[in-house]
Amino acid sequence: MNIARDQRYEIFGGIYTGSEKVPDLALDIKNNMGVGKVKFVVEVGFLETYEELVQDAKLWFGGNETVLLVMLVKLEEDPCYWCSIRDLTEREFAELEFPPRNEIEDQPFTISGPYGPAEYKGFKWVGKIAGIFEFWTLDPDTRLASRIMTGMVSKPLTNVIIQAYPCRISLIWEKIPEAILGLANCLMSVMNMTVKSTSTGAISSQA
């Protein structure tokens, strides 16, 4: 089993021939011949719209025969981020005494509530974070991408690493990949048992 992050895939056929995709997370599992096949994919959207995420799921199922499960995560920020120091003069910025970029850590940030916003040196850098996640699979009858589970993103900002620099912010959930893979493994196990009990075996993990 191989967990791939930010890896480019060019494994699509049919109407998606020539397409390429870089998922946020992918799980490759070796088949009986020792060849790794993509079975589980995570697509996270922040600037990307929900509709664009759904198209991602359709791409994975419509252009690839080995994918069993796709997780879509749509995050929203309220209010949307705006660089708080954009209009400061050089002198005003210098007076704030921002440390070098590689020395900024999560400790100096103040989190107002479990989901934000996050403030640093009196400026708001991250709004309140909320979102939804969905699991999609391939309907064995229609052969179309189908949503099978929906939930709310509820990982408090107090459990994340905040990587920050003036006018640039990124959030990294430390344990999200492990939690996602645990749930995905459970879902794929159920799906595999269902597939093995059918006569078609259309989405068998041995593909």
N, C-alpha and C positions, 0 to 999 in steps of 0.2 A: 504494500500500500504506500502511496506517495501523496503527500499534501503539497499542492502547488499554489503559490501565491504570485499574482501578477505575471503569469506565464501566458505567452501568446499561443493561441490554438488556430490552426488552419486545417480543420478536419471535417469540414462541412460539405455536404453533397446536395443533390436535388436542386431545388430552386435557390438554395443558399450556396451553391458552388462558387468558390472564390472568396467567400466571406472569411473574416478572421475576427477573433474575439479574445479579450484579455479579462477573464473573470477575476473577481477579488479573491476567490478561493475555489480550488477544484480538488477533487479526490480521485486519484487514479488507482484502480485495483487491477492486479494482474489476473488474466484469465487462465484457463487450463494449459495454455501453451506458453505462459510466462510473459505475455504481451500486456502492457499496461493500457487500460481503457478508462476513459472518463466516466464516472458513475454519478458523481454528485458535484453540483456547481452552486456557488454563492455569488449573487450579483447585488451590490449595494449601491443605492442611488441617493445622492445628496443634492447635487445640482441636476442630476438626471431625473426626469419626470417618471411618475408611476407607469404611464403608458409606454414609455421607452423601456422600462424594466420588463414589462409584459412582453414586448417585442423580443427582448433578450431571451426570455424563456421559450418563446416560439422558435427562435433561431436554434437553440440547443436541441429541442425535440424534433424540429422539422428538418434539420440538416445533419443530425447525428443519431445513430441507432443504438448507442451504448448508454446514453445518459438515462438514469433512473429517476433522479430527483433534482429539482432546481429550487433553491431558496432565494426569494426576493426580499430585500430589506430597503424600505423607503424611509429616509430620515428627513425630518423637518426642523427648522430652526425658527424660533419666535422670540423676539423679532429677528428678521434676517440680518446677518452680520454686516456691519458697516465699520470701516477703519476709523476708530475714534481719534487717532492722532494725525489724520490726513492733513488737517488744516493748521497744524502747529508750525511755528517758525523753528528754525534750526536751534535757536537759543532756548526756546521753550522745550523742545525735545531733549536737548542736552541736560536741562535742569531735572528731567525725570530720572536721569541716571539709569537707563536700561543696561543690564549686564550684557556681555557678549552673547551672541546667539547660542553658542554651544554650552552656555552656562545657565540658560533659562530652564527651570524644571517646573514640576507641577505644584511644589509646596507653596510658592508665593501667591497662588491663585485663591481667591475667595469664591466658594460655591454657594449661591443663594438658593437653597432647596436642593432636593436630590437630583433634579434634572436640569439644573442651571437656573439663571445664567451664571457665567464665570467672569470674575473681574480681577484686574491686576493693575496696581498703581492707580486705582480710582477710575479706570476705564473698563468698559464692558467689551470683552473679546469674543464671547460665545453666548448666544441667546439660549433660551430654554429648548432642550432637545427632546423630541418625541418622534414616534414613528410606528410603522407596522411592519410585520414580516409575514410572508406567505410561502407555503410550499406548493410547488406545481409538479405534476407528473404527466405521463402520456396516457390518455384514455385508451384502453385496449380495444374499444368498440369503434370510436370515431377516429382514432389515430391522431387526435388533436391535443395540444397542451391543455391541461385541466387543473384548476386550483383545488387543492384538497384540504388545506389548513390555513387559518389566518389567526394572527395574534398581535398583541401590542409590544413594541420595544419598551422594555422597562429596566434598562441597565443604568443605575444612577451614575451621574458624572463623578461622584466621589470615588468611583472604582475605575476611573480611566486615567491614562497618562495624557497630559495636555502638552503638546509640543507647540511652542509659541515663539513668534518673532513679530515685531511691529508690522501690521498689515498682512500677516500670514498665520493661520491657525490650523492645526490638525488635531483630531482626537483619535486615540488608539485604545480600543478596549483590549486589555491584556488577555482576558480569559474567554473572549467571545469565540475564537476558532474552536477551542476545546468543547465548549458548550454546544456549539452548532454541530460539530461532528458527532457528539454523543447522541443528540436528538436525531440526526440524519441516519446514523447507524440503526437506531431503533425502527425508524420509518422504513428504511430499505430492507430490514429483516422481515418486517410484516409484508412488504411488497413482494419480496422473493418467495415467501411461503404461499402468497396468493397466486403468483405466477406459476409456481411448480404444481399447484393444484388444478391448473387449467390445461387444456390440450394444445393451446396455441403457443404458449411460451414466448409471446411477442417481445417482451422486454426482459427476458432472462438475463441475469447478471453474468452469464457465461458468454454473452455475445462478444 
